[in-house]
Amino acid sequence: MTAVVTGGAGFVGSHLCEALLADGREVVCVDNFSSGRDANLDAFRDHEAFSVVHADVRDLEPDDLPDADRVYHLASRASPADFVSQAIDIGVTNTEGTRRVLDYAREADARVVYASTSEVYGDPEVHPQPETYTGNVNIRGPRACYDESKRFGEALTVAYEQSYGLDVRTARIFNTYGPRMRLDDGRVVPNFVTQALAGEPLTVYGDGGQTRSFCYVDDTVAGLRALMDAEGLGGDVVNVGSDVETSIADLAERVNERCGGAGVVYHSVPEDDPRRRCPDLTKARQVLGWEPSVSLDDGLDRTIDALRGGRGGSRGGGDVARD
């Protein structure tokens, strides 16, 4: 069975490629390396079942890729640091790029997992967030290029399922962290860890009382694969993430304890930064039989160890995941 992974050189995408290869799948990584990193592929680059297609999904034609049975569409910048400087790139990738990936999958008669995001919920007025919640998003705010283009991408998947019978299911991915994260992209875990290892105080926005639910990358990958492999979910959407809510202040304390950090400094909260973010995982447990298994403490230990050993990431690479 052959799987195409768009954005396969990114953070989550590279871990997904590696897991699929370990299970004996043929894997085709599609990336233009504008944000994905070549170094993310080092651990499995020479695997006989692995190949790379250097391509931009915004320009993709069905003949550009070999036939595949499965398509994981993860291609997109997801760094908050890119939301202003790369707003058009992000918007077009998640709209026109998604249309082109769906056209390819239709030609190949392949099943698709579309990687959406918890950002479609915006600053939620419902907590925790179930898949039925339609969100509270500022369509003109600093996050809009990402949030709204992902929402439109979801709308496209529904249209392709209804119009063409394409088997496409959507994963709304919540905060994911782990080795290979980009270090300068504004996500809180690599920010905290790199600051702490450098002996600097951790930057906390607001009072640190805002919450997130942090899912280790191996669990996120397992959730994406469970969604792909489940039968009868064409046109459906499932949250993928951790439902253990953690305050930013608590996260800062855990990182400082592990790295001998120098305390915290406080800054004003960025515009449209959500106060609370946590998935309702009822559907994932019921229809996928999946839930995360790596605790935040264990995941932080693994991530910090990787960063200390130079295996965590570098400047300038990433894919779908936020904060």
KOLMINU-785113 format. One record per residue: x, y, z of N, C-alpha, C in turn; residue in one letter. Coordinates in pm, whole numbers, padded with zeros to 5 digits, always signed. Layout:
XYZXYZXYZA...
This chain:
+00084-00119+00000+00000+00000+00000+00088+00124+00000M+00057+00220-00088+00136+00341-00102+00063+00459-00041T+00136+00538+00039+00081+00657+00102+00156+00779+00055A+00083+00882+00016+00141+01013-00012+00120+01100+00110V+00227+01168+00153+00219+01261+00266+00262+01398+00217V+00167+01489+00198+00205+01626+00162+00251+01697+00289T+00353+01781+00274+00414+01838+00393+00494+01736+00471G+00543+01634+00401+00608+01522+00467+00744+01553+00527G+00803+01669+00493+00931+01708+00553+00911+01800+00673A+00787+01823+00710+00758+01907+00827+00764+01829+00956G+00724+01893+01063+00729+01834+01196+00643+01710+01207F+00512+01724+01200+00423+01608+01210+00439+01518+01089V+00452+01577+00971+00463+01498+00848+00579+01402+00847G+00695+01445+00897+00812+01357+00897+00794+01241+00995S+00733+01267+01109+00705+01157+01203+00604+01059+01143H+00506+01111+01069+00408+01025+01003+00475+00938+00898L+00561+00997+00814+00635+00919+00714+00712+00806+00781C+00781+00838+00889+00863+00739+00958+00779+00625+01013E+00663+00657+01069+00576+00553+01125+00519+00463+01016A+00481+00521+00903+00427+00442+00793+00533+00349+00736L+00655+00399+00722+00765+00315+00672+00791+00198+00767L+00784+00225+00896+00808+00120+00995+00706+00008+00985A+00589+00038+00931+00484-00062+00914+00484-00124+00775D+00588-00098+00699+00601-00163+00569+00529-00095+00455G+00490+00033+00472+00421+00104+00364+00522+00168+00269R+00484+00181+00144+00556+00268+00050+00511+00410+00079E+00607+00502+00091+00574+00639+00130+00635+00737+00031V+00551+00830-00017+00595+00938-00104+00576+01069-00029V+00686+01135+00002+00684+01265+00068+00678+01374-00038C+00577+01462-00025+00564+01575-00116+00587+01703-00036V+00685+01782-00077+00716+01904-00002+00791+02001-00094D+00768+02131-00075+00846+02230-00149+00959+02286-00064N+00969+02240+00061+01076+02276+00153+01084+02426+00181F+00970+02492+00172+00966+02633+00211+00959+02646+00363S+00900+02549+00427+00899+02547+00574+00942+02411+00628S+00916+02303+00553+00966+02173+00592+01118+02169+00581G+01180+02080+00657+01327+02076+00663+01379+01944+00609R+01480+01953+00525+01543+01834+00471+01598+01746+00583D+01649+01808+00689+01707+01732+00801+01603+01646+00872A+01476+01680+00862+01372+01599+00926+01362+01459+00866N+01417+01442+00747+01409+01314+00677+01532+01226+00700L+01629+01276+00773+01757+01205+00786+01743+01063+00839D+01652+01043+00934+01642+00912+01000+01596+00802+00906A+01531+00837+00794+01474+00734+00706+01492+00766+00558F+01573+00864+00528+01591+00908+00389+01631+00796+00294R+01715+00703+00342+01767+00597+00256+01681+00471+00257D+01566+00476+00321+01477+00359+00323+01433+00328+00180H+01436+00203+00144+01406+00163+00006+01262+00192-00035E+01173+00205+00061+01032+00229+00029+00996+00378+00036A+01097+00464+00051+01072+00608+00069+01120+00686-00052F+01040+00782-00095+01081+00872-00203+01028+01012-00175S+01094+01110-00235+01058+01251-00216+01025+01313-00351V+00913+01382-00356+00877+01462-00473+00883+01608-00431V+00975+01681-00490+00990+01824-00459+00885+01899-00540H+00775+01936-00474+00665+02000-00545+00586+02088-00449A+00519+02186-00506+00434+02277-00431+00289+02238-00459D+00212+02210-00354+00073+02165-00375-00010+02270-00446V+00030+02395-00440-00046+02500-00509-00038+02487-00660R+00065+02416-00709+00084+02397-00853+00068+02251-00894D+00022+02168-00805+00020+02024-00827-00077+01984-00938L-00031+01894-01025-00116+01831-01126-00125+01682-01093E-00237+01617-01125-00252+01475-01090-00138+01387-01141P-00080+01421-01256+00027+01338-01312+00162+01360-01245D+00170+01458-01154+00297+01487-01088+00335+01380-00985D+00238+01300-00943+00262+01202-00837+00227+01062-00885L+00292+00960-00828+00254+00822-00860+00119+00789-00798P+00058+00682-00845-00067+00637-00785-00046+00599-00639D-00146+00625-00558-00139+00590-00416-00275+00547-00367A-00276+00473-00259-00402+00429-00198-00449+00525-00090D-00353+00595-00027-00381+00682+00086-00309+00815+00067R-00376+00924+00101-00317+01057+00095-00340+01126+00228V-00231+01165+00293-00236+01247+00414-00198+01389+00373Y-00292+01480+00380-00267+01617+00332-00235+01707+00451H-00103+01725+00477-00056+01805+00589+00012+01934+00544L+00026+01956+00415+00105+02069+00367+00042+02202+00407A+00114+02279+00485+00077+02416+00519+00176+02470+00620S+00212+02595+00607+00278+02663+00718+00178+02673+00832R+00225+02651+00955+00135+02660+01071+00194+02745+01182A+00309+02807+01156+00378+02885+01257+00312+03020+01278S+00281+03057+01401+00230+03192+01426+00324+03300+01377P+00455+03269+01375+00553+03367+01327+00536+03395+01178A+00467+03306+01105+00448+03323+00961+00315+03387+00924D+00228+03406+01022+00092+03448+00990+00085+03586+00925F+00181+03671+00951+00183+03802+00887+00268+03798+00761V+00391+03749+00773+00484+03754+00660+00448+03659+00547S+00377+03550+00579+00344+03448+00478+00193+03427+00466Q+00117+03531+00491-00029+03516+00495-00087+03467+00363A-00041+03520+00251-00094+03479+00121-00054+03336+00090I+00072+03302+00117+00119+03165+00097+00031+03066+00174D+00003+03099+00299-00079+03010+00384-00220+02998+00328I-00279+03113+00296-00416+03110+00246-00432+03030+00118G-00340+03048+00023-00350+02979-00105-00318+02830-00089V-00221+02797-00004-00189+02656+00018-00309+02579+00070T-00383+02637+00163-00494+02567+00226-00624+02573+00146N-00625+02648+00036-00744+02656-00048-00715+02592-00185T-00640+02664-00269-00606+02609-00400-00521+02483-00387E-00426+02483-00294-00344+02364-00275-00427+02244-00234G-00522+02266-00145-00609+02156-00103-00695+02107-00219T-00745+02199-00300-00825+02158-00417-00743+02068-00508R-00618+02104-00531-00534+02026-00621-00501+01888-00562R-00480+01882-00431-00456+01752-00368-00580+01665-00379V-00697+01723-00359-00820+01645-00371-00843+01599-00515L-00806+01681-00612-00817+01638-00752-00725+01519-00779D-00604+01525-00725-00513+01411-00740-00572+01286-00678Y-00624+01298-00556-00680+01181-00487-00799+01125-00563A-00876+01212-00623-00991+01166-00702-00943+01085-00823R-00839+01134-00891-00784+01062-01006-00725+00927-00964E-00661+00924-00847-00595+00802-00801-00691+00709-00728A-00815+00756-00703-00912+00679-00625-00854+00644-00487D-00798+00745-00423-00732+00727-00294-00817+00782-00181A-00802+00723-00064-00864+00775+00057-00776+00888+00112R-00839+00992+00169-00767+01111+00213-00795+01141+00360V-00689+01180+00432-00704+01248+00561-00657+01391+00541V-00746+01485+00566-00714+01626+00558-00680+01676+00698Y-00561+01734+00713-00517+01784+00843-00569+01926+00863A-00680+01935+00934-00730+02066+00975-00669+02096+01112S-00729+02184+01186-00666+02236+01307-00769+02279+01410T-00729+02279+01534-00814+02333+01641-00839+02482+01622S-00757+02548+01538-00775+02691+01514-00909+02721+01448E-00973+02621+01387-01105+02648+01328-01208+02682+01435V-01179+02648+01560-01268+02682+01670-01247+02826+01720Y-01135+02890+01679-01107+03026+01722-01091+03036+01873G-01143+03145+01929-01146+03163+02075-01280+03106+02122D-01284+02979+02161-01411+02906+02172-01500+02956+02285P-01628+02955+02257-01731+02986+02357-01793+02859+02413E-01749+02744+02363-01793+02613+02410-01670+02537+02457V-01679+02471+02572-01561+02404+02626-01601+02275+02696H-01530+02163+02670-01431+02146+02562-01500+02150+02426P-01420+02152+02320-01477+02173+02187-01509+02040+02119Q-01639+02014+02092-01678+01896+02013-01673+01930+01865P-01674+01827+01782-01669+01847+01638-01791+01922+01585E-01901+01921+01659-02022+01991+01614-02015+02141+01636T-01918+02189+01713-01906+02332+01740-01847+02402+01617Y-01911+02512+01572-01868+02578+01449-01770+02692+01470T-01737+02723+01594-01627+02813+01620-01662+02959+01639G-01561+03034+01683-01572+03178+01708-01442+03241+01656N-01437+03264+01525-01314+03305+01457-01326+03448+01407V-01222+03528+01428-01214+03663+01374-01160+03653+01231N-01246+03676+01133-01206+03655+00994-01113+03765+00943I-01090+03871+01020-01000+03978+00978-00883+03994+01076R-00866+03901+01166-00762+03911+01267-00628+03858+01219G-00525+03863+01304-00390+03822+01264-00376+03673+01237P-00469+03592+01284-00465+03447+01260-00552+03405+01142R-00623+03501+01083-00729+03467+00987-00676+03391+00866A-00556+03424+00819-00505+03356+00699-00500+03206+00719C-00467+03163+00839-00458+03020+00871-00595+02964+00909Y-00659+03030+01006-00787+02979+01058-00892+02967+00949D-00908+03073+00871-01015+03074+00771-00982+02987+00651E-00855+02980+00611-00822+02893+00498-00839+02745+00536S-00810+02711+00660-00835+02573+00705-00985+02544+00709K-01064+02641+00750-01209+02622+00751-01261+02600+00608R-01209+02680+00514-01250+02662+00375-01202+02528+00322F-01081+02486+00361-01032+02354+00321-01128+02245+00366G-01180+02257+00487-01280+02160+00534-01404+02163+00446E-01447+02283+00410-01565+02294+00323-01541+02225+00189A-01419+02238+00135-01387+02170+00010-01394+02018+00025L-01345+01966+00136-01349+01820+00153-01493+01771+00153T-01581+01846+00217-01723+01808+00220-01780+01813+00078V-01745+01917+00002-01796+01930-00135-01747+01816-00223A-01621+01776-00209-01568+01666-00290-01631+01533-00251Y-01659+01516-00124-01725+01392-00081-01868+01388-00135E-01938+01500-00130-02076+01504-00175-02088+01499-00327Q-01997+01567-00397-02007+01578-00544-01947+01458-00616S-01838+01401-00560-01764+01297-00631-01756+01165-00555Y-01806+01163-00433-01796+01041-00354-01655+01013-00306G-01569+01116-00303-01432+01098-00256-01432+01067-00106L-01360+00964-00069-01350+00927+00072-01245+01015+00138D-01288+01125+00197-01197+01217+00264-01250+01245+00403V-01166+01224+00500-01202+01249+00640-01107+01354+00697R-01156+01432+00793-01081+01547+00845-01040+01525+00989T-00913+01556+01018-00862+01554+01155-00842+01699+01200A-00907+01737+01308-00881+01868+01367-00773+01849+01474R-00651+01886+01438-00536+01859+01522-00519+01969+01625I-00510+01929+01752-00484+02022+01861-00333+02028+01888F-00295+02114+01979-00154+02144+02009-00068+02018+02017N+00027+02009+01926+00116+01894+01917+00260+01941+01936T+00339+01860+02004+00478+01898+02031+00567+01775+02025Y+00699+01797+02021+00793+01686+02019+00917+01720+01939G+01009+01625+01922+01129+01646+01841+01095+01687+01698P+01185+01763+01638+01177+01815+01501+01090+01940+01490R+01042+01994+01602+00969+02120+01593+01064+02232+01555M+01015+02325+01480+01089+02446+01448+01105+02529+01576R+01224+02580+01599+01255+02644+01726+01215+02791+01732L+01192+02854+01619+01169+02998+01618+01030+03033+01564D+00934+02943+01578+00805+02966+01513+00696+03017+01605D+00729+03046+01730+00630+03103+01820+00547+03002+01895G+00573+02873+01880+00498+02773+01955+00555+02761+02096R+00469+02740+02191+00509+02760+02330+00609+02657+02379V+00596+02529+02342+00688+02428+02394+00832+02453+02347V+00860+02465+02216+00999+02493+02179+01048+02629+02229P+00959+02727+02235+01000+02856+02291+01051+02840+02433N+00971+02774+02517+01008+02757+02657+01136+02675+02672F+01144+02565+02599+01259+02476+02615+01388+02544+02571V+01386+02611+02456+01508+02676+02408+01547+02792+02500T+01450+02865+02552+01482+02972+02646+01543+02916+02774Q+01482+02809+02825+01531+02751+02951+01671+02694+02935A+01697+02623+02824+01830+02565+02803+01936+02673+02785L+01894+02790+02739+01987+02902+02723+02003+02983+02851A+01933+02941+02958+01943+03014+03084+01864+03143+03086G+01766+03156+02995+01685+03277+02987+01551+03257+03055E+01488+03364+03103+01353+03351+03158+01254+03317+03047P+01149+03244+03082+01049+03202+02985+00949+03314+02961L+00914+03336+02835+00820+03442+02799+00678+03390+02810T+00602+03447+02904+00462+03410+02925+00375+03529+02888V+00273+03503+02807+00183+03610+02765+00062+03614+02858Y+00027+03734+02902-00079+03748+03001-00032+03698+03136G-00127+03643+03213-00093+03594+03347-00057+03446+03349D-00057+03382+03232-00026+03240+03225-00143+03150+03260G-00260+03209+03283-00376+03129+03320-00446+03066+03202G-00414+03109+03080-00476+03048+02962-00430+02903+02951Q-00516+02819+02895-00487+02676+02892-00475+02624+02750T-00397+02515+02740-00387+02439+02616-00386+02291+02656R-00403+02205+02558-00394+02061+02581-00286+02008+02487S-00177+01958+02544-00057+01926+02467-00050+01777+02436F-00041+01746+02307-00038+01607+02261+00099+01577+02201C+00165+01471+02251+00296+01434+02199+00280+01384+02056Y+00379+01412+01972+00366+01388+01828+00337+01243+01795V+00393+01148+01869+00366+01006+01840+00217+00975+01854D+00152+01036+01954+00009+01015+01972-00071+01079+01860D-00031+01200+01818-00101+01265+01707-00091+01180+01580T+00027+01128+01552+00045+01042+01435-00043+00918+01444V-00049+00858+01562-00135+00740+01580-00281+00776+01557A-00322+00895+01599-00459+00939+01576-00490+00959+01429G-00397+01019+01355-00415+01038+01210-00426+00904+01139L-00345+00809+01180-00347+00677+01115-00474+00601+01150R-00521+00615+01274-00647+00550+01312-00763+00607+01232A-00761+00737+01210-00866+00801+01130-00861+00752+00986L-00742+00739+00932-00729+00690+00794-00778+00546+00781M-00746+00463+00876-00772+00320+00863-00915+00281+00899D-00987+00367+00970-01123+00333+01011-01216+00329+00890A-01304+00232+00887-01398+00219+00775-01523+00304+00801E-01581+00352+00690-01710+00419+00697-01708+00561+00748G-01594+00630+00740-01586+00767+00793-01569+00872+00683L-01594+00836+00558-01586+00933+00451-01675+01053+00477G-01619+01175+00467-01694+01297+00491-01701+01339+00636G-01640+01262+00726-01653+01289+00869-01534+01370+00920D-01544+01418+01044-01439+01497+01108-01423+01451+01252V-01297+01441+01298-01268+01392+01432-01157+01478+01494V-01175+01517+01619-01069+01585+01693-00954+01489+01722N-00830+01537+01708-00711+01460+01743-00623+01546+01833V-00607+01506+01956-00526+01582+02050-00539+01524+02189G-00485+01595+02286-00498+01555+02426-00610+01634+02491S-00683+01570+02581-00788+01642+02654-00748+01669+02799D-00618+01663+02826-00567+01701+02957-00528+01848+02948V-00605+01933+03015-00588+02077+03004-00475+02123+03097E-00385+02206+03044-00270+02253+03120-00257+02404+03102T-00237+02477+03210-00217+02621+03198-00076+02649+03149S-00060+02764+03085+00073+02803+03037+00167+02824+03155I+00115+02875+03266+00199+02892+03386+00249+02757+03436A+00163+02655+03435+00205+02521+03478+00308+02464+03384D+00289+02483+03253+00387+02434+03156+00522+02500+03180L+00522+02631+03204+00648+02703+03229+00719+02646+03352A+00643+02616+03455+00703+02560+03577+00765+02423+03549E+00697+02340+03472+00751+02207+03441+00879+02216+03359R+00882+02308+03263+01002+02322+03180+01117+02377+03264V+01090+02477+03346+01196+02533+03431+01253+02428+03526N+01166+02344+03581+01213+02240+03672+01310+02145+03602E+01283+02115+03475+01365+02018+03402+01494+02079+03346R+01492+02209+03320+01604+02271+03250+01682+02369+03336C+01641+02387+03461+01709+02485+03545+01692+02626+03491G+01570+02657+03446+01542+02786+03385+01550+02901+03484G+01540+03021+03427+01559+03143+03507+01428+03216+03532A+01321+03142+03565+01194+03206+03595+01117+03244+03471G+01030+03344+03483+00947+03387+03371+00944+03539+03362V+00914+03588+03243+00883+03729+03222+00747+03735+03154V+00672+03841+03183+00534+03850+03134+00521+03959+03028Y+00445+03925+02923+00416+04021+02816+00265+04023+02792H+00220+04124+02719+00077+04136+02691+00031+04023+02600S-00095+03988+02609-00151+03878+02531-00169+03920+02385V-00125+03838+02288-00146+03871+02147-00294+03875+02111P-00327+03950+02008-00465+03961+01963-00521+03825+01923E-00645+03798+01965-00719+03677+01931-00660+03550+01991D-00570+03563+02087-00515+03445+02153-00625+03380+02236D-00659+03253+02211-00770+03191+02285-00737+03168+02431P-00835+03187+02518-00814+03167+02662-00807+03020+02697R-00894+02939+02636-00898+02797+02667-00904+02718+02536R-00837+02604+02537-00837+02520+02417-00822+02376+02461R-00925+02295+02436-00921+02155+02476-01024+02077+02394C-00986+01966+02334-01082+01891+02253-01174+01803+02336P-01294+01786+02287-01380+01678+02333-01341+01555+02251D-01289+01453+02317-01240+01333+02248-01340+01217+02247L-01464+01246+02283-01565+01140+02288-01572+01065+02155T-01577+01140+02046-01591+01077+01913-01467+00996+01878K-01347+01049+01905-01224+00976+01875-01220+00843+01950A-01261+00845+02074-01261+00721+02153-01364+00622+02099R-01479+00673+02061-01588+00584+02020-01567+00528+01879Q-01529+00613+01782-01525+00566+01642-01386+00520+01599V-01282+00567+01669-01145+00527+01633-01083+00431+01733L-01138+00426+01854-01074+00350+01960-00937+00406+01994G-00924+00539+01981-00795+00605+01999-00803+00710+02109W-00698+00721+02185-00677+00831+02275-00527+00842+02302E-00476+00960+02337-00333+00975+02360-00287+00896+02480P-00160+00850+02476-00107+00766+02583+00018+00823+02649S+00084+00920+02586+00207+00978+02639+00172+01096+02728V+00211+01091+02855+00182+01201+02947+00264+01324+02911S+00219+01440+02958+00293+01562+02932+00434+01555+02991L+00447+01499+03110+00580+01489+03171+00673+01403+03086D+00624+01287+03042+00707+01200+02958+00740+01267+02825D+00642+01331+02765+00664+01397+02638+00764+01511+02649G+00755+01589+02757+00851+01696+02777+00992+01641+02795L+01003+01532+02871+01135+01471+02891+01196+01430+02757D+01116+01367+02670+01165+01323+02540+01204+01443+02453R+01120+01546+02456+01145+01664+02373+01270+01738+02419T+01283+01758+02548+01400+01828+02602+01526+01749+02576I+01520+01617+02590+01636+01533+02562+01678+01546+02416D+01580+01549+02325+01612+01563+02183+01674+01699+02154A+01622+01805+02215+01676+01938+02192+01817+01950+02249L+01840+01891+02364+01974+01893+02422+02074+01819+02334R+02026+01713+02268+02113+01633+02183+02122+01681+02041G+02059+01795+02013+02065+01849+01878+01972+01783+01780G+01876+01704+01830+01785+01632+01742+01645+01692+01741R+01629+01806+01803+01495+01860+01820+01442+01933+01699G+01522+02016+01639+01475+02095+01528+01577+02205+01498G+01540+02299+01415+01629+02409+01382+01546+02528+01342S+01612+02633+01305+01539+02751+01258+01480+02722+01121R+01350+02752+01105+01294+02754+00972+01228+02629+00920G+01162+02547+01001+01089+02433+00947+00969+02397+01032G+00861+02355+00969+00746+02315+01048+00629+02279+00960G+00521+02228+01019+00399+02203+00945+00282+02215+01040D+00171+02135+01007+00048+02154+01081+00063+02116+01228V+00038+02214+01315+00030+02203+01461+00038+02344+01511A-00024+02370+01622-00022+02507+01670+00016+02512+01816R+00072+02631+01856+00113+02661+01993+00211+02559+02044D
